[in-house]
Amino acid sequence: MLKCSKCGCNLEEKDALVHKDQEGKENIICHNCFKEATGVDYETFAFRKENAKQTFFAVLFCLAATIYAFVENGPMYGGLGIVLTILVYIFASKAK
């Protein structure tokens, strides 16, 4: 069992969040203290972080496909790839 550094409640290891402050000291905080500090609950934060990572890889893949299409088939396919990459970025990064 661990104790939250801010409120002092008991936590299991799987529920504890480790926060490193500006001085480099690690603090253990609970989900409620995380929500107080950031204004967002931890599940939403983790979902948004994972969504951002997936969007990054999707856009990276689209850019690679666009470069390949431009080299192999010419500027028309490269331009179409850029438009599709922008659409993937716009629709994938929408937070719901």
Secondary structure, DSSP 4 states (H G I P E B T S, - for coil): -EE-TTT--EE-TTT-EEEE-TTS-EEEE-HHHHHHHHSS-HHHHHHHHHHHHHHHHHHHHHHHHHHHHHHHH-HHHHHHHHHHHHHHHHHHS---
